[in-house]
Amino acid sequence: MKTNERVDTTLLQKRAVRLRQLLEDLVPVEPVAASCLSQLEGLLRAAETGELKSPVSEVPCGHYFHFDELRKYSEIEVAYSNFAFSARGVDDEELKRIMESISASGRT
């Protein structure tokens, strides 16, 4: 997977705000969302304030969206994936190719 040396801070900020909003909305009905939000707090804050300028190697909480309770919420799963890829420095064109590849493998 090709990554950039810098993240798109504007796009990452938007994605962080969206992910935070969805997680906060889910907290009352899905307690694991509060745990995820807590684990992501530092990274979300850095992204929201524009402090995160270089890609990170790992974004916490992926297992919640792929294997645990949060996987049943497709909108938040997409928001997490978009945020995580942006935080890792993956540009949208590369993300689009990855998603198309995943989609195509599911059809065969």
Secondary structure as UniProt FT lines:
FT   HELIX           9..26
FT   TURN            27..29
FT   HELIX           31..48
FT   TURN            49..50
FT   TURN            60..61
FT   HELIX           62..66
FT   HELIX           69..72
FT   HELIX           74..87
FT   TURN            88..89
FT   HELIX           92..107
//
